[in-house]
Amino acid sequence: MEANYNPIKISFVIPVYNAQKYLQDCLDSVVCQLEGNELILVNDGSTDSSGEICDTYAASGKAVSVLHIENHGVAYARNLGVSQAVGEYIVFLDADDYINKDFCACFEKQTFDADLIFYPIRKQYGEKTFVPMGDGLRKDRLAKQPVEVVLDFIARCPKFPASPWGKIIRRDFLNRNQISFPLYVGHEDYDWTYMLLQHCQSFDFFESGMYTYRQIIGSRSSMQNPKNVQAHIELMERWVQMVVSADFRVHLNAYLAYQYSMALPFWGSLPAKQRKEYRVEMKRFRHLLDFGKTKKIKLVGCAVSLLGIENAACLLYRYVCMRNKRLELQ
């Protein structure tokens, strides 16, 4: 037993790029709970004071290390952090977000034996408005359940859990299956999560954890960018052609139905001339909606059938804008 004992339980990996405004809040949420854990910061070519902030925390002697590299993007930074980690589990954070300060203490009090452990996420608008992510994940539907049952449950959740945060992943599982973030640009989180689900054999849910995803106006990519649509299309193209088991294909098609519904408002945000450039591809993947298992995707499918793909995409974009504006004003 002692030969398999790992003194480091969790390796927290945080890619950092020009995040000086909120970086200290993020790091403070982790550094206060590093006994028996470690924090790996990857300063991805920041040009503000983020690098100096990282060095200050690394000099504290509290199991904090920092790697300074040229800017290669968040996927490269996360992969590098994982390559340096020694913990039993990996937890990712973004540098402007934070976790609850009793995260590790609560985790230690429970017994987990799973490759992938989900935990709750909430969105923060301004200083006081918090909105649950709404993915619908539940311990009784994840812990000690057969893989097929879990994958079907995830396909029926109102939101596909694609983000790297909200997950605690066994490091040996990542290494054994050679799972890393793809280095091409665009929706690498979805790609990485599909790989996790394709190989994962055990799941659980850590109810006492909480990840706060800070919504900062202007900090996230604008919807009105053709690269967003292109990235969605390339992702669907890769996984539609991917050689996977027949059993996983059933669930993958449901996940890709969610992917397509996410691509529609991005496409609808573009001017008519730019929308035309992607019309053929968006029509080609229209069939994915037929595999959707959630009410949201079925409603999107109805809108597409009644209004046509392009009109439905424009309507969805207007809905997303109205929803985001309402939340930002709260």
Summary of the structure (lengths in Angstrom):
residues: 330
radius of gyration: 20.1
end to end distance: 52.6
largest distance: 64.2
contacts: 1042
relative contact order: 0.11
helix: 49%
strand: 15%
